[in-house]
């Protein structure tokens, strides 16, 4: 896992955005 910053970015972009990060 990346960390709080990564989680916040995923939540901010949305679940679809989170998939793009992974």
N, C-alpha and C positions, 0 to 999 in steps of 0.2 A: 504493500500500500504506500502511496506517496506521503500522505499526512493530512493535517487539518487543511492546509492551503489547497491541496488537491481535492479534498472532499468538498470544500466550499466552492471551488470552481465548478465541480460537477453539478452541485445543487443549483448554482446560479445559472448555469447553461441549461439545466434540465436533464431529465433521464436520457433523452435522445442524444444530447450533447455529451453526456457521460460516456455513452457507448463510443462516440467518436474518439474520445481521449484514450480509451482502452484499445 
